[in-house]
Amino acid sequence: MAEKIRVATASLAGCFGCHMSFLDIDERILDLVELVEFDRTPITDIKTIGECDLGLIEGGVANAENVEVLREFRRHCKILVALGACAVNGGIPAMRNAFELKDCLEESYVGGVGIYNPGIPNDPEIPLLLNKVHPIHEVVKIDYFLPGCPPSADAIWTFLTELLAGKPIDFPYTQIHYD
Ligand code: SF4
């Protein structure tokens, strides 16, 4: 039997919606697991990444841990994919880029509506926030970009099956229009 393709996935500054959309391929996941084996991913709950053929990254880069995870994925994945708007261009988390980080923290933890115990968390275990949220291609080289918030399950399916078959990826129009 041919060796299976090893796939890892991670969510950086995202909402897990892209992972949910991936799982929305529903029963097609049974066909997928004939071809691939999952490495580190929230789906398997494996915490460390091994050598992989394909890495899918959801979310942008908002803190020091995101940078570390992303670099680790780049080191271990032959092909790295930006999955969804947050990974492609920063998405919703990057809306904070219009403001100073200090102002965001004060609004969230000190002066915002409904704050009863004001104080900006600074536990050393909490990853340090970056001043701005970055799309992942600003930190490492990315091989493919799959836009959408989230990309539909069908678009993810087309992308994966054509990539795994070694074909040029050709989306039907219905999977790549956003109006
Ligand atoms: S692209 Fe949309 S669905 Fe995906 S992580 Fe970002 S906000 Fe969530």
Residues whose N, C-alpha, C, O or C-beta is under 5 A from the ligand:
A	BS01	SF4	G14 C15 F16 G17 C18 E58 G59 G84 A85 C86 G91 I92 G148 C149 P150
